[in-house]
């Protein structure tokens, strides 16, 4: 069975890499990483995207990665702060999850490191599409760890992956 990790790219790329590492620590083998992101033309997403792409290519070269740009009718969005952008975000996320579920994938969805509205939409999509095998995650990381900026957690880091119940 295909196991996919769907992540929402925000300003801190380590929200994704820390979650990957903590899933690996739980012996979850991820076959595919699906990254939902706004445009990479502006900061801080530009830097987060570049850091994530580089570290994945270097340290997880066998991991299949697909990037899904938040867009609607060929209009890409650089943030989710308007109704149109919110609709485009939900549609992009929903379609990515639906495609995975149609392929029979077990999905791990990380809703950490993005705007509250994006987190709410991630929960909404999970409630609509998940079955009992799928998992919704929130990463809790101490502020001091985030400020250090490293991309993979150290043993001493205060970071925890918390499973969020999905009805």
Secondary structure by P-SEA (a helix, b strand, c coil): cbbbbbbbbcccaaaaaaaaaaaaaacccccbbbbbbccccccaaaaaaaaaaaaaaaccccbbbbbbccccccccccccccaaaaaaaaaaaaaaaaaaaaaccbbbbbcccccaaaaaaaaaaaaacccccbbbbbbbbcaaaaaacccccccccbbbbbbbbcc
